[in-house]
Amino acid sequence: VTPRVPIVKKERLKPKEFGYKFDLCIERPLGINNTAFLSHQTTLDRRMKPLALIVKEWASRCGITGAKFGFPSSYCYMLMLTFFLQTTTPPVLPNLLANSERLPPYMINGYDCAWEMVAPTSFKSANNSPIGKLVLEFFFFYGYAFDFEKHVVSVRQSKLPPSNKREFSRHGHNWESAHMCIEDPFEHDFNLGRSITKNVKEQVVAQFRQAYVQLRAGRPLKQMWNVA
């Protein structure tokens, strides 16, 4: 069984006021590789982890996350954050898949899942923006600059302007009818946003815009979402 959504969910409360939530999937080696891929990103720049926590908390509190509810998954938001940090100027994160074709194949379920494990000590971003500025730019990017009806979030390509959906469709990917296109880094024929409706996409974009406007007006992030 290789479900796209978790088949077991557990919440453990010890002590009472703290909750530890986790999902358990069986026989999903691609998921393990994807988790390792994202986890390694947090070792390359100290800002990645707090940014990821802020984005996850924001999406959760706004009620715009969860594939089973028709919204982008937490994994989607992490790929969107990674793509933004790869393509901002100067980049905060490198593209770990840029040289994957030169690496020995690492096959999982028929997909080459090789990625470059860049040593944290060998990479230093020239971007010195504080976390607050990056959060603001992240919300602006997906609220106003990125066109979900035309473009694909692809951390594999990590380029601006982003790839057009037509480019993916020409390679056998039937993505033109999708309202959000987020490419899985390793399953290149899999659109993680394939089931997102136009109404949901508009809700998500509206939340990005609202977050940007409120932060731009000086409302503290901690006051808004009780994180940071």
Phi, psi and omega in degrees: 000128178232076184289149176279340177237156182301147179254347176225134178227137184221140174234126181247130183244099175211115351290183190301322187278353180247139178241138176242109183256142175208155176250145180237118176245144181255139177054056179228068182297331177297323178295323178296317179295319179297320178296317178297321180299312180289322180299321181295330179301325183291342179275347186270340177207129186297342182278342186297314184297308178297326177297317179298317179296320179296314182295317179297317180294318178301311182297321180293314183290333178276352179070034182237034177223151179121106181299326182291344176260004179089007180256166175301143178283167175302323178298320178300315181296326178291324175292322177296319178296315179300315179300316178300314182290336176285327190255353175291163185244124346289162183298146174270326180238147174277168175268107183285352180255000184300325183248023185297331180292339179270352182271156174300137181301141175232092190272131173226119179052036177088000180248139176279111185254024180288138174214155186278117180273081181294131179289134180305327182285346182263357180234133174217121181288143175276357179271117183253017182299139176290164182302318181301319180293320179293322177299314180300315180293326178298313180294321178295318184302309183274345177275328187229325188271323185271129180258102182294337181282347182242328194246166182242131171281113183225103177288343176290319180270324178041061182225155171236137356295153182294161177297143176278149180302329180298325180298322179287322181294328180294337179266020177092006180264115182275076187247353187297332181275352182283147180268341172222129181240113179232108185284132171293135185299335185243323174269084190293345179265009185247116176268112182293342180256019188299329185264003182282126182279168178298320180297318179294317178302318179293324176297316181296313180298320179299322179291322176300315182293318179298317179298318180296313182298317182292318178292322180297329180280356175101008178288126183296141179299318181298324179291326184285314188232003178059037174230176179079000000 
